Amino acid sequence: MSTRIALVTGASRSVGKGIALALGSAGWTVYVTARGEVGTGGPLDETAAGVTERGGCGIAVRCDHRDDAAIAALFARIADEQNGRLDLLVNNVWAAPEGFAGFTEKFWQRPLSDWDPLIGVGLRAHYVAAVHAAQLMVPRGTGLIANISSFGTRGHLHSVLYGMSKAGLDKMAADMAVELSGTGVSTVSLWPGLVRNEVMQGFMDRGLDNFQGYPLANAETPEFIGRVIAALADDPDIGARSGHTLITAEAALDYGVTDIAGNQPDSHRELFGGGPLY
């Protein structure tokens, strides 16, 4: 198979960076985006370089996902450089409200402008990217669109708008799958568990062993999520999962995927009430 092409949005750090690196280890060409400068050795450049060091090809593209025109230009560039090919879109970009210092206030105590980043970027920008991705994937009859969602769909997590945006991503994957049926393009929504990103690792380095009651010892790394996505993209029967919301720890068991230390992260399904997903 020729080199496959992926786009991971919001990849300068945390989950997006880990996903990009894992895809690099699997030999993918990975376009990575963020709002920061490119070509200055900054975080996004570091992600792209890491993808290349892993054996893939990392391409950093500055993109403000609040801007529909910028998103359109991003996909036009991919189409031009890759002869219309895009095999995987990972919708991960996220933006915090201005002045954000943690989800500590109730919704009626927060400014209405919180809607713009949490829904405008956390949901709408994903929809816009999915539209452009489908326009490249459907004519080729293959592709996967993966949304990074959250257990905040199931139970209260962080804030009202956070939960609304994540629930929207799950429903978006479910309904897009209906309209993509028969095209060869699949879409899924993913619920990572507690993620050992840069912030969480800092807490652990200072001796914290849990976060809001959840143990950190077996938290999943950002790369673990990328390994699960790589396994999904490799699955010849991915169409059977199209439209589904998947818990990364549970999908990992299905595919025999482990985290970078060889451990198997825990599913938090029961902590958020159990029951079925989309």
C-alpha positions, 0 to 999 in steps of 0.5 A: 500500500502506498503511504497513507495520508492523515490530518490531525487537527490541534496537534501541537500538544497533548492528545493531538500530538500523541495521535500524530506521533503514533501514526508516524510510527506506523509510517503515515504522512501526517498533516498537523495543525494548530494556531501557532507559528510554523517554521520557528521550531515551535510546538507544532514544528516539534510534532511534525519533526517527531512524526518524521523521526518515527518513520512517517512524514510530518507536515505542519500547517498553521490553521485557525479552525475558527476560520472556515476559509482557513480550513478550506485552504488547508484541505485544498493544500492537502488535495493539491499536494497528495493528488486528492488523497486523504485517508484519515481525518482526526477531529481533535482541535479544541479551544478554551474560553478567553480568560479560562482558568478551569471549569470552576463556575456554574453555567449562569456565572460564565459569560455567554461568549464561552459558546464561541470556542466550546461550540464554535471550535469544539463542534462546528470546526469539526463539522466543517473539517468533516465536510471537506474530508468527505469531499476528498474521501467519497470520490475515492471510496475510502477513508475514516473520520474520527472525532475525539469526544469524551465521557462528558457525553454520558455524565457531567464533566467540566461544564454544560457547554463542554458536554454539549459539544462532545454529545454533538460529536457523537451524534454527528458521527452517527448521522454522518455514517447514515449518509456515508453508507455505501460510500466506503467512508466510515466515521467514529467518535472516540471516548478516551479515558483519563489522559496522561498528557503534559498537564497530568504528567506534571501533577504526577511528578508533584506526587498526585496519584489521582485526578478528581477521584480517578487514579492516574497510575493507569491513565492512557498516554496520548500515543495510546489513543493514536495506536487505537486510531491506527488500528481502526484505520487498518481494520478492513471491517471498519464499516461495521463500526461506522457511526459508533461511539467507541471507548478507546480502552475497550477498542484497544482490547478488541485490536490487541493494542497496548499503551507504550509501557505495555499496560492496558488502560482502564475503561471509565464506562462504569464511572459515568453510569455504564450503559450503551453508547451510540 
